[in-house]
């Protein structure tokens, strides 16, 4: 990320922290191109509703044309919120009739119970959690009701149980939204010596239920939701899933209900303490009045290096279209450092049969598997390789020189700090 893009990213982080005052002089140097860059980042990371809230608070900081465009997007987001609410109600009815217990995760809960207004927390998809032994049944139920498997994820639900944390996403015939059926909260099966919150009966006992009598929907408790947000962002995504994490944390804590003693106990059990400390340090930078309780013992937020907080903010606003390539570059650096880069690259070209079954509609033991290996090589050659070649040409021309490398440097620094302190792998 070059200096200009970094300045725009930092301005965007200030803008979405709606209670944080901004010096008006920072807007004077922004021309139409710069504003368009800020709005592009906001759209990529689903931050437009928060910009809309800033517009309500301080309308003078936006040019008239930009303010009008934001108004149009806010109306679209409000309609999307209604669509998400309708989809969640549809799922409630389907699973209630089938007797399958479920809890709605993350954004579905935050928009309803934490944010000042639901439309401030947009949903890209609907995430639900079901018991592991009901996950395939839940997915097949959706399939029987017309939900279709999305093209980008064609693996079988049965094979997902052995390798992933969720079923393949399914597209709703009614709303067009993607529905993800999770059977684990954590990405990493080895975190905390195999600790998985949803396998603890107390997790299900702590569920909260919201809605009209007879139409309630269950959600993880605020404490469990906070832990899930942090594990998902810090360890599942290496903070590359955007700065909504900060407003999610801020408004979740403000809404009340977090049991801090239980939270820090669960975070230590899950080896997530330092991911939480880093997340909280960055949240405090932009939401300084959020009342985050420090742990009673051991390292606290003061142990987080300022440079690491800066790096995490930049990681959060990376170009989402480059996310896979950046993650691959990070993985390659880690494997090169450990001396097993050739094996890693070979594994990327020829994944295990079980991994292939999670990518394509083929059984791991099928004699047709070689055909799908050929398909994978063809897809890498025709889809991934041209993009990588184009990236190198761009670097030759100087248009993105050092940008990706600097972001990967930041990602590597965050990864190493988390791994050093939490003794758990932060990148998959």
C-alpha positions in Angstrom: 0.0 0.0 0.0 1.7 3.3 -1.1 1.6 6.5 0.9 -1.4 7.9 -0.9 -3.5 4.8 -0.5 -2.4 4.4 3.1 -3.5 8.0 3.9 -6.9 7.2 2.4 -7.2 4.0 4.4 -6.4 5.8 7.6 -8.9 8.5 6.8 -11.6 5.9 6.2 -10.8 4.3 9.6 -11.3 7.7 11.2 -14.5 8.4 9.2 -16.2 5.1 10.4 -15.3 5.8 14.0 -18.3 8.2 14.0 -17.6 9.7 17.5 -14.0 10.5 16.7 -13.5 14.2 15.6 -11.6 14.8 12.4 -9.6 17.9 11.5 -11.3 19.5 8.5 -8.0 20.3 6.9 -7.6 16.6 6.1 -10.4 17.0 3.5 -9.0 20.0 1.8 -6.4 18.1 -0.3 -8.9 15.4 -1.5 -10.0 15.7 -5.1 -12.7 13.6 -6.8 -10.1 10.8 -7.5 -9.2 10.6 -3.8 -12.8 10.6 -2.7 -13.6 7.8 -5.2 -10.7 5.8 -3.7 -12.1 6.2 -0.2 -15.6 5.1 -1.4 -14.1 2.2 -3.2 -12.5 1.0 -0.1 -15.7 1.5 1.9 -17.7 -0.5 -0.6 -15.2 -3.4 -0.6 -15.3 -3.6 3.1 -19.0 -3.0 3.7 -18.4 0.3 5.5 -20.8 2.6 3.5 -23.5 2.5 6.2 -21.0 3.7 8.8 -20.0 6.5 6.4 -23.7 7.3 6.2 -23.7 7.7 10.0 -20.7 10.1 9.7 -22.7 12.0 7.1 -25.5 12.5 9.6 -23.2 13.7 12.3 -20.9 15.9 10.2 -22.5 16.5 6.7 -19.9 19.3 5.9 -17.0 16.8 5.6 -18.3 15.3 2.4 -18.6 17.1 -1.0 -22.2 17.3 -2.2 -21.8 14.8 -5.1 -20.2 12.3 -2.7 -23.0 12.8 -0.1 -25.7 12.2 -2.8 -24.0 8.9 -3.9 -23.8 7.8 -0.3 -27.5 8.5 0.2 -28.3 6.2 -2.7 -26.1 3.4 -1.3 -27.7 3.8 2.1 -31.1 3.2 0.6 -29.8 0.1 -1.1 -28.3 -1.2 2.2 -31.6 -0.7 4.0 -33.3 -2.9 1.4 -30.6 -5.5 1.8 -31.2 -5.5 5.5 -34.8 -6.2 5.0 -33.9 -9.0 2.7 -31.5 -10.5 5.3 -34.2 -10.3 8.0 -36.7 -12.1 5.7 -34.1 -14.8 5.0 -33.4 -15.4 8.6 -37.1 -15.8 9.3 -37.4 -18.3 6.5 -34.5 -20.3 8.0 -36.1 -20.2 11.4 -39.3 -21.7 10.0 -37.5 -24.4 8.1 -35.3 -25.5 10.9 -38.0 -25.3 13.5 -40.2 -27.6 11.4 -37.3 -30.1 11.0 -36.4 -30.0 14.7 -32.8 -28.9 14.0 -31.5 -26.5 16.6 -29.5 -23.6 15.3 -28.0 -20.2 16.3 -27.5 -17.2 14.0 -24.0 -15.9 14.1 -22.0 -12.6 14.0 -23.7 -9.9 11.8 -27.2 -11.3 12.2 -26.9 -10.9 16.0 -24.9 -7.7 16.0 -27.3 -5.8 13.7 -30.2 -6.7 15.8 -28.8 -6.4 19.4 -25.7 -4.3 19.3 -25.6 -1.6 16.6 -27.8 1.5 17.0 -29.8 0.5 13.9 -29.7 -2.8 12.0 -28.8 -1.3 8.6 -25.5 -0.1 10.1 -24.3 -3.7 10.1 -24.6 -5.0 6.5 -24.6 -8.8 5.9 -22.8 -10.4 3.0 -24.4 -13.7 3.8 -26.3 -15.5 6.7 -24.1 -17.6 9.0 -25.8 -20.2 11.2 -24.4 -22.8 13.6 -25.9 -26.3 14.0 -24.7 -29.3 16.0 -22.1 -31.2 14.0 -24.2 -34.4 13.9 -27.0 -32.4 12.2 -24.9 -30.4 9.8 -25.3 -32.6 6.7 -29.0 -33.0 7.4 -29.4 -29.2 7.7 -27.6 -28.7 4.3 -29.7 -31.3 2.6 -32.8 -29.7 4.0 -31.9 -26.4 2.3 -31.1 -28.3 -0.9 -34.6 -29.9 -0.8 -36.1 -26.4 -0.5 -34.5 -25.1 -3.6 -31.2 -23.7 -2.2 -28.4 -24.2 -4.7 -24.7 -24.7 -4.1 -22.8 -21.7 -5.3 -20.4 -22.2 -8.2 -17.3 -21.2 -6.3 -17.7 -24.0 -3.8 -18.7 -27.3 -5.4 -17.4 -29.8 -2.8 -19.7 -32.3 -1.0 -21.2 -31.5 2.4 -20.2 -35.0 3.7 -16.5 -34.3 3.0 -16.7 -30.9 4.6 -17.2 -32.5 8.0 -13.7 -34.0 7.9 -11.9 -30.9 6.7 -13.7 -27.6 7.1 -15.7 -25.8 9.7 -18.8 -25.3 7.6 -20.9 -26.8 4.8 -20.6 -25.5 1.2 -22.5 -22.1 0.9 -26.1 -22.4 -0.4 -27.9 -19.7 -2.4 -31.4 -18.9 -1.3 -34.1 -19.2 -4.0 -36.2 -16.5 -2.2 -33.7 -13.8 -1.4 -30.6 -14.7 -3.4 -28.5 -14.5 -0.2 -25.8 -17.1 0.5 -26.4 -19.2 3.6 -23.5 -20.8 5.4 -24.2 -23.7 7.7 -21.4 -23.9 10.3 -20.8 -26.9 12.5 -17.8 -25.3 14.2 -17.1 -21.8 15.4 -13.3 -21.9 15.1 -11.4 -22.3 11.9 -8.5 -24.0 13.5 -9.2 -27.5 14.8 -5.9 -27.5 16.8 -6.6 -24.2 18.7 -6.4 -24.7 22.4 -5.5 -28.4 22.1 -8.7 -29.0 20.1 -11.0 -26.7 22.1 -14.2 -25.9 20.1 -16.8 -23.7 21.8 -19.8 -25.4 20.2 -18.8 -28.8 21.6 -19.2 -27.4 25.1 -22.8 -27.9 26.4 -22.5 -24.6 28.4 -22.1 -22.7 25.1 -25.6 -23.8 24.1 -27.0 -23.1 27.5 -25.7 -19.5 27.2 -27.6 -18.8 24.0 -29.8 -15.7 23.9 -33.1 -15.5 22.2 -34.5 -12.4 20.6 -37.7 -11.6 18.7 -41.5 -11.7 19.2 -42.8 -14.5 21.4 -43.1 -17.7 19.4 -40.8 -16.3 16.7 -37.6 -16.0 18.7 -34.2 -16.7 17.0 -31.3 -18.0 19.1 -27.8 -16.3 19.0 -24.6 -17.0 20.9 -24.2 -14.9 24.0 -22.4 -11.6 23.8 -19.4 -13.2 25.5 -19.3 -16.1 23.0 -19.9 -13.7 20.1 -17.0 -11.5 21.1 -14.6 -14.6 21.3 -15.9 -15.8 17.9 -15.4 -12.4 16.3 -11.7 -12.3 17.5 -10.9 -15.9 16.6 -12.5 -15.4 13.1 -10.6 -12.2 12.4 -7.2 -12.8 14.0 -6.7 -16.5 13.4 -9.1 -17.5 10.7 -8.4 -14.5 8.5 -5.2 -12.9 9.7 -7.1 -9.6 10.0 -7.7 -9.4 6.2 -11.5 -9.5 6.5 -11.9 -5.8 7.1 -12.4 -3.1 9.8 -16.0 -4.0 10.6 -14.3 -5.9 13.4 -13.7 -2.7 15.2 -17.2 -1.4 15.1 -18.5 -4.9 15.8 -16.4 -5.0 19.0 -17.2 -1.5 20.0 -21.0 -1.7 19.8 -21.1 -5.3 21.1 -19.4 -4.2 24.3 -21.5 -1.1 24.5 -24.7 -3.1 24.3 -23.7 -4.9 27.5 -23.8 -8.5 28.6 -20.1 -9.5 28.1 -18.9 -11.5 31.1 -15.3 -10.4 31.2 -14.1 -13.0 33.6 -15.6 -15.8 31.5 -14.3 -14.1 28.3 -10.7 -14.1 29.4 -11.0 -17.6 30.7 -12.3 -18.8 27.3 -9.8 -16.8 25.4 -6.9 -18.4 27.3 -8.5 -21.9 26.9 -8.7 -21.2 23.1 -5.2 -19.7 22.9 -6.8 -16.4 21.7 -5.6 -14.0 24.4 -3.1 -12.1 22.2 -5.5 -11.9 19.2 -8.0 -10.3 21.7 -5.4 -7.9 23.0 -4.4 -6.8 19.5 -8.0 -6.4 18.5 -8.9 -4.4 21.6 -5.8 -2.1 21.2 -6.9 -1.2 17.7 -10.5 -0.8 18.7 -9.5 1.6 21.5 -7.6 3.7 19.0 -10.8 4.5 17.1 -13.4 4.0 19.8 -11.4 5.3 22.9 -14.4 5.4 25.2 -15.3 1.7 24.9 -15.1 0.0 28.3 -12.9 -3.0 27.7 -11.9 -4.9 30.8 -8.3 -6.1 31.0 -7.5 -9.6 32.2 -6.9 -10.0 36.0 -3.5 -11.6 35.4 -0.8 -12.0 32.7 -0.3 -9.8 29.6 -2.8 -7.0 28.9 -3.3 -4.5 26.0 -0.2 -2.5 27.2 1.9 -5.4 25.9 0.9 -4.8 22.3 3.5 -2.9 20.3 2.2 0.3 18.7 3.8 -0.7 15.4 1.8 -3.9 15.4 -1.4 -1.9 15.9 -0.5 0.3 12.9 0.3 -2.8 10.8 -3.0 -4.4 11.6 -5.0 -1.3 10.5 -3.3 -1.4 7.1 -3.9 -5.2 6.8 -7.6 -4.7 7.4 -8.0 -2.3 4.4 -6.0 -4.3 1.9 -7.6 -4.6 -1.6 -10.1 -7.5 -1.1 -9.6 -8.5 -4.8 -5.9 -9.2 -3.9 -6.7 -11.1 -0.7 -6.0 -14.7 -2.0 -2.8 -13.7 -3.6 -1.6 -11.9 -0.5 -2.5 -14.8 1.7 -0.7 -17.2 -0.7 2.4 -14.9 -0.6 2.4 -15.0 3.2 2.1 -18.8 3.2 4.9 -19.1 0.7 7.2 -16.9 2.9 6.4 -18.9 6.0 7.1 -22.2 4.2 10.3 -20.8 2.6 11.5 -19.8 6.1 10.8 -23.3 7.5 12.4 -25.0 4.5 9.3 -26.8 3.1 8.3 -24.4 0.3 8.6 -27.1 -2.4 6.3 -29.4 -0.5 3.9 -26.5 0.0 3.8 -25.6 -3.7 3.3 -29.2 -4.7 0.5 -29.5 -2.2 -1.2 -26.4 -3.8 -1.0 -28.0 -7.2 -2.0 -31.5 -6.1 -4.1 -31.3 -2.9 -5.1 -34.5 -1.0 -8.1 -36.3 -2.3 -10.1 -35.1 0.8 -9.2 -31.5 0.0 -10.2 -32.0 -3.7 -13.6 -33.4 -2.5 -14.1 -30.0 -0.7 -13.4 -28.1 -3.9 -15.2 -30.3 -6.5 -18.3 -32.5 -6.7 -16.4 -35.8 -6.5 -16.0 -38.5 -3.8 -12.5 -38.8 -2.4 -12.4 -42.5 -3.4 -13.8 -42.0 -6.9 -11.9 -43.3 -9.9 -12.8 -40.1 -11.6 -10.5 -38.1 -9.3 -7.7 -37.7 -11.9 -10.1 -35.8 -14.1 -10.6 -33.3 -11.3 -6.8 -32.9 -10.8 -6.5 -32.1 -14.5 -9.4 -29.6 -14.1 -7.5 -28.0 -11.2 -4.3 -27.6 -13.2 -6.3 -26.1 -16.0 -8.0 -23.6 -13.7 -4.7 -22.6 -12.2 -3.2 -22.1 -15.7 -6.1 -20.2 -17.1 -7.4 -18.2 -14.1 -4.7 -17.7 -11.5 -1.5 -17.6 -13.6 -2.6 -14.7 -15.9 -3.4 -12.6 -12.8 0.0 -13.4 -11.3 1.7 -12.5 -14.6 -0.2 -9.3 -14.8 0.8 -8.4 -11.3 4.5 -8.9 -12.2 4.0 -6.7 -15.3 2.4 -4.0 -13.1 5.4 -4.1 -10.8 7.7 -3.8 -13.8 5.8 -0.6 -14.8 5.9 0.7 -11.3 2.2 0.9 -10.7 2.0 -1.4 -7.7 5.7 -1.6 -6.8 6.2 -2.6 -3.2 2.5 -2.3 -2.3 1.8 -6.0 -1.9 5.2 -6.8 -0.5 4.7 -4.2 2.3 1.3 -5.6 3.2 2.7 -9.1 3.4 5.5 -7.7 5.6 2.8 -6.4 8.0 0.9 -9.8 7.8 4.1 -11.7 8.6 4.8 -9.4 11.6 1.3 -10.0 13.0 1.5 -13.7 12.4 4.8 -14.1 14.1 3.6 -12.1 17.2 0.5 -14.1 17.6 2.3 -17.4 17.0 5.0 -16.5 19.5 2.5 -15.6 22.3 -0.4 -17.9 21.6 1.6 -21.0 20.3 -1.0 -21.5 17.6 -0.9 -21.2 13.9 -2.6 -17.9 12.7 -2.6 -18.6 9.0 -4.2 -21.6 7.2 
